Amino acid sequence: MSEAAPGAAGARRRPAGRREQALRDAGRRKDEFLAVLAHELRNPLSTLHFALSVAQMPSVPEPRRAWARAVMQRQLRQLTRLVDDLLDVSRITRGKLALKKEPLDLGQVVQQAVAAVAPLIDASKHQLTVDLGHGPAWVLGDAARLEQVLVNLLTNAAKYTRDGGQIWLSACREGAEVVLRVRDTGIGIPPEVLPRIFDLYEQVHPAFDRSRGGLGIGLTLVKRIVELHGGEVSAASEGEGRGSELTVRLPAAKAAQRPREEPAPARRAPTRRILVVDDNHDHARGVGLVLEQAGHTIALAHDGASALEAADRFAPDVVLLDLGMPEMDGYEVARKLRRERHDDQGAGALKIIALTGYGQQEDQRRSREAGCDAHLVKPVDHEALLAQVAGG
């Protein structure tokens, strides 16, 4: 019997060893990510807790109550962005992120992104310089997703720049491309990290990240969204303490020719009879109070069976329907409401709006098939909710 050469056995062990190391690294990154996620959730929750405590104190003067309300709004927006980013990563990794492309001037997207990050820039005492070049920079893109790209880039620049630093943002056309650049005087990127800066859960400076917040998913989202637009993104830095520059290149598009729209005359929104169905009593009551303040007549139900009874008794024009209820879920409630009222989704029909924490494309498809006219994902801005209710 011949013996295997020692070198062959070693060669077999090396790939296996590399696979094991890769698995250990992946497990370590997952554990680190979960620890950071817990930290990122606890911080705004703790802030909300104390701001709410201040607002509830009977002897607190109005300026402090106003401060508490503003803090709660900021922390809720932060939590919403956190959840949205996590869901977007899930959609992208499964190839489920759909874009709504249209011709748009990137300068307008820049202005919206700058407005969104202005509180962070101001709080850090940074100086932000914006250069939009000469004339519009047209691309074929999804305005909301491109704003998300810019918000992530500007947030990173602000986070990785010590207070009182400088940030530059430019957008201009260069040949057949529109180029966005975000440059800062921040802590820079180590050379060994640059090649993997866009990897999922990668954190440039873990200790600094823990102090400033962040999940390590923002730049991954940036890269994937830019690639879905047919573009590319790159990062450059001269090293630690030397700042960094991130560059996005998108295919340029021709200017859109849009007819001039005359503003519609202002008119008072009609009041409606609205049934709010949600097994979370606090959420149902909160939605109901907002709608009552807008002049609507409200009824509440907290499970499927009582929702059907209330619909018979109350005869609503609109039903706001949670989908994830126990026993009879919202999909079944919607189907029964359509059947029992022999109701199609046309003019004058009962309007059913799903108001739910389930926001995937499959959830939206199921709600449409069950008979819902619209699908809103929690938490929804109350102005958007009022507009949806008034719209049909």
HELIX and SHEET records of a PDB file:
HELIX    1   1 PRO A    6  GLN A   56  1                                  51    
HELIX    2   2 GLU A   62  THR A   93  1                                  32    
HELIX    3   3 LEU A  106  ALA A  123  1                                  18    
HELIX    4   4 ALA A  143  LYS A  159  1                                  17    
HELIX    5   5 LEU A  194  ARG A  196  5                                   3    
HELIX    6   6 PRO A  206  ARG A  212  1                                   7    
HELIX    7   7 GLY A  218  LEU A  228  1                                  11    
HELIX    8   8 HIS A  281  GLN A  293  1                                  13    
HELIX    9   9 GLY A  304  PHE A  314  1                                  11    
HELIX   10  10 GLY A  330  GLU A  340  1                                  11    
HELIX   11  11 GLN A  361  ALA A  370  1                                  10    
HELIX   12  12 HIS A  382  ALA A  390  1                                   9    
SHEET    1   A 2 GLU A 102  ASP A 105  0                                        
SHEET    2   A 2 TRP A 138  GLY A 141 -1                                        
SHEET    1   B 5 GLN A 127  ASP A 131  0                                        
SHEET    2   B 5 GLN A 166  GLU A 174  1                                        
SHEET    3   B 5 GLU A 177  ASP A 184 -1                                        
SHEET    4   B 5 SER A 244  PRO A 251 -1                                        
SHEET    5   B 5 GLU A 232  ALA A 236 -1                                        
SHEET    1   C 5 THR A 297  ALA A 301  0                                        
SHEET    2   C 5 ARG A 273  VAL A 277  1                                        
SHEET    3   C 5 VAL A 318  LEU A 321  1                                        
SHEET    4   C 5 LYS A 351  THR A 356  1                                        
SHEET    5   C 5 ALA A 374  VAL A 377  1                                        
END                                                                             
